[in-house]
Amino acid sequence: MNILSILNEALSWILILSGAFFVLIGAIGTVRFPDFWSRLHAASVSDSAGIILLFLGMAMQAGFSLIAVKLAIIGAFLFITGPTATHATANAALVSGLRPKEAEGLTAAEPSHKSKNSKKDPHKIKGVKP
């Protein structure tokens, strides 16, 4: 074994273990956090970081081969669909009436639903000069 293969092996295992750590922390956060919103945040952020690190480490283990290309394609798919699924879940929860808790003294405004055809007069908007 030469020095480059040892360095490749060590770096790939560091990436794999770091990715496993992020996924484990996300799983613990999902169980330990008190409400839906913080659990969703813990799961989404740590899974995205964990997936990237795990797939980079596995691709380094595989070397330049078809396996690395497949790992890159799967990793890209998971990297795109993970946040999309999290956003869809959060949006469904918000639409169904589940609101995040607010800090004392803060009140959030309800989202306004404007029709697509309603346009504001640009002269009535602050900061726009006629």
N, C-alpha and C positions, 0 to 999 in steps of 0.2 A: 504494500500500500504506500503510495506516495503522499506527499503533504496536501495536494489538492483534493484527493479523495477523502482524506481524513477531515479536512476543512468542510467539504461538501456534506459529509456525514454528520458532523457536529452541528453545522448550521441548519440542516434539515430537521434534526431532532430538536433543536432549540425552537424552531418555528412550530413543529408539531406539538410540543409540550406547551408552548405559549397559547396556541389555538385551543388546546384541550382545557387550559386554565380559564380562558375567557368563556368557553361554553359552560364549564362547571360553575363559574361565578354567576353567569346568567341564570342557570338552573336554580342555584341557591337563592338568587334575588327573586325569581318567580315565586318561590315558595314562601320566602320571608317577608316580602313587602306587603303593606296592609291593604292596598286598594288596586283596582283594575288598572288604572292609568300608570302607576309606578311599576306594576308587574309587566305590563306591556312594554314599557320603556326598557326595563332590565333585559327582557328577552330579546327585543329587536336589536339593540345596540351591541350586546355581547355576542349574539349569534352572527351578526355580520362580520365583526372583527375576528371571531373564532373561525368562521368558514374561510376567510381569506388566508389566515395564518396556517390552518390545517392543509388547505389545498396547495399553498406554496411549498410547505414542507414535504408533502407527498410527491409533488412534481419534481422537487429536487432529488428525492429518493429514486424516482423513476428514471431520471436523466432525460436526454433528448430522445423521446420515443413517442409512439402512438399513444401510450398510456398518459403521458404528460399533456398531450393535446386533448384527450378525452377529459382529463381532470380540469383543464382550463375551460373547456366548454361547460362542464357541469358546474364549476365554480362561478362562471359568469352568469349562468342561469339562476343559481341560488342567490347570487349577489343582487340580481335584479328583482327576483320574485319575493325575496324575504321582506324588504322594506315595502313593497307594493302590498303584500298581504297584511302587514302591520298597519299600513295606512287604511286599507279597506276595513279592517277590524275596528280601528279607532273611529273611523267615520260612521260605521254602523252603530257603534255604541253611543256616539254623540247624537246621531239622528234619533235613536230610540229613547233618548232622554237621560242617559247616564252622563252627568256633568262632573268634571274634575272638582275636587274640593278647593275652595278659595281660602286664601290667607285672611286673617281677621282684618277688617277694614277695607278689603278689596272686594269689588263686585264686578263681575264680568257682564258685558252686554250680550244679550241674545243675538245670534247671527241674524242679519236681515236678509230676507229673500226678495230680491228685486227681479222684476221681469227683464228679459233680454232686450225688450223694446224701449225700456225707459232710459232716456238719455238726459244727462244734466246739461243745463245751459252753461257753456264754458265761462260766461261772464259772471255767473253766480258762485263759481268756485273760488275759494280764497287763494290768493296768490296769482291768479290768472288775470292779466291786464287786457282790456279791450283793444 
